[in-house]
Amino acid sequence: MEFTDLLEKRHSIRKYDASKKVTKDQIDTVIKAAIQAPSWKNSQTARYYAIMSQDKIDEFCSKCLPERNAKNANGAALIVCTFVSDVSGFSADKVADNECGNGWGFYDMGLHNANLILKATELGLGTLVMGIRDGDSIRNMLSIPDTETIGPVIAIGYPDAEPSRPIRKNIDDILTTI
């Protein structure tokens, strides 16, 4: 698939085919794509927790996601995204190199996640990035160490419906050339 076609094909999926399950090999493949993203000083701080068994997905949805997100993720596997805190954007002695601090960890994780969701699209899978979640419940349920900052949860599965693509802004609306 041509890259531009891939970009235009990707959109957020809120309805998954529960009869088709994502495999461990597919999860490995999208995480391998994520690993190829650039990161602050090649620190590679992104971490992922894949929830694939239906009983754990159900438990996670009931404890860690609001009802709307749980409904939107129905039929999908889940990937919890984190990053190692106080590394991206920090010097070796843990001092922030600029005003963004751990914002660089979120930035790096976003680069990784862009690769992940584009690779999922290439594989014929759909994704939904969900930022509304209960971080404390996620940390507790998945035993995520305090040294990691929790980011989004990504639903990944086979689309059960193809939503229409929203209109994108024009380049003149977002670009200032100096």
C-alpha positions in Angstrom: 0.0 0.0 0.0 1.3 3.4 -0.9 2.1 5.6 2.1 -0.5 8.3 1.2 -3.1 5.7 0.7 -2.3 4.2 4.1 -2.6 7.7 5.8 -5.9 8.3 4.1 -7.2 4.8 5.0 -6.5 5.1 8.7 -9.3 6.3 10.9 -10.6 5.7 14.4 -12.7 2.5 14.6 -15.5 2.4 17.2 -17.1 -0.9 16.2 -15.1 -4.2 16.0 -15.9 -7.7 14.7 -15.8 -9.8 17.9 -15.7 -13.0 15.9 -12.2 -12.2 14.5 -9.5 -12.0 17.1 -6.1 -10.2 16.9 -3.2 -12.6 17.2 -0.1 -12.4 19.3 1.9 -12.3 16.0 -0.1 -9.2 14.9 0.5 -7.5 18.2 4.3 -8.3 17.9 4.2 -6.8 14.4 2.7 -3.5 15.3 5.0 -3.2 18.3 8.0 -3.9 16.1 6.8 -1.0 13.9 6.5 1.2 17.0 10.1 0.5 17.9 11.3 2.0 14.7 10.1 5.5 15.7 12.7 8.2 16.7 13.0 9.1 20.4 14.9 11.6 22.6 18.6 10.6 22.4 17.4 7.2 21.2 16.2 6.5 24.7 13.3 4.3 23.5 11.3 4.7 26.6 7.9 3.5 25.2 6.4 0.4 26.9 3.3 -1.6 26.0 1.0 -4.0 27.8 -1.2 -6.1 25.5 -4.5 -7.4 26.9 -5.7 -10.2 24.7 -7.7 -12.7 26.8 -11.4 -11.9 26.8 -11.8 -12.3 30.6 -9.0 -9.8 31.2 -10.3 -7.4 28.5 -13.8 -7.5 30.2 -12.2 -6.9 33.6 -10.1 -4.1 32.3 -13.0 -2.4 30.6 -15.2 -2.6 33.7 -12.4 -1.3 36.0 -10.3 1.0 33.9 -12.4 2.6 31.1 -15.5 4.8 31.2 -18.6 3.1 29.8 -18.4 4.9 26.4 -14.8 3.8 25.8 -15.5 0.3 27.0 -18.4 0.1 24.5 -16.3 1.5 21.7 -13.6 -1.1 22.3 -16.0 -4.0 22.4 -14.6 -6.9 20.3 -11.0 -5.5 20.3 -7.8 -6.4 22.1 -6.3 -3.6 24.1 -2.8 -2.1 24.3 -1.9 0.1 27.2 0.9 2.6 26.4 3.4 3.9 28.9 6.8 5.4 28.9 9.7 5.3 31.4 9.5 8.6 33.3 12.3 11.2 33.7 14.4 9.9 30.7 13.2 11.6 27.5 13.8 15.3 28.0 16.2 14.8 30.9 19.9 14.8 31.3 21.8 11.8 32.7 21.4 13.3 36.2 17.6 13.5 35.9 17.4 17.3 35.4 14.9 18.4 32.7 16.8 19.7 29.7 14.0 22.2 28.9 10.5 23.4 30.0 8.8 20.3 28.6 10.2 17.8 31.1 8.3 14.5 30.7 6.3 16.1 27.9 9.1 14.6 25.7 8.2 11.1 27.0 4.6 11.8 25.7 6.0 13.1 22.5 8.2 10.1 21.9 5.3 7.7 22.8 3.1 9.5 20.3 5.7 9.0 17.6 5.8 5.3 18.5 2.0 5.1 18.6 1.7 6.7 15.1 3.8 3.9 13.7 1.8 1.3 15.6 -1.6 2.5 14.3 -0.3 2.9 10.8 1.1 -0.6 10.8 -2.2 -1.9 12.2 -4.0 -0.2 9.3 -1.6 -1.8 6.8 -2.5 -5.2 8.4 -6.2 -4.6 7.9 -6.8 -3.8 11.6 -8.5 -0.8 13.1 -7.5 1.2 16.1 -9.0 3.6 18.6 -6.7 5.7 20.8 -8.4 6.4 24.1 -7.1 9.0 26.5 -10.0 8.9 28.9 -9.2 6.0 31.3 -8.5 5.5 35.0 -4.7 5.5 35.3 -4.6 4.4 38.9 -6.8 1.4 38.2 -4.7 0.5 35.1 -1.5 0.7 37.2 -3.0 -1.5 39.9 -4.5 -4.1 37.5 -1.5 -4.5 35.3 1.2 -4.0 38.0 2.8 -1.1 36.1 5.7 0.2 38.0 5.7 3.8 39.4 8.7 4.5 37.2 6.4 4.5 34.1 3.9 7.2 33.1 0.6 5.8 31.7 -0.6 7.2 28.4 -3.4 6.1 26.2 -5.2 2.8 25.7 -5.4 1.6 22.1 -8.2 -0.7 21.0 -7.0 -2.9 18.1 -9.1 -5.3 16.2 -10.9 -6.1 12.9 -13.3 -3.3 11.9 -17.0 -4.2 11.8 -17.9 -1.0 10.0 -16.0 1.5 8.0 -16.8 5.0 9.2 -16.7 8.0 6.9 -13.5 9.9 7.0 -13.8 13.3 8.7 -12.9 16.4 6.7 -9.3 17.4 7.3 -8.1 21.0 7.6 -6.4 22.6 4.6 -2.6 23.2 4.7 -3.2 27.0 4.8 -5.2 26.5 8.0 -2.3 25.0 9.9 1.0 26.1 8.2 2.8 29.4 8.7 5.8 29.8 6.4 8.3 32.4 7.5 
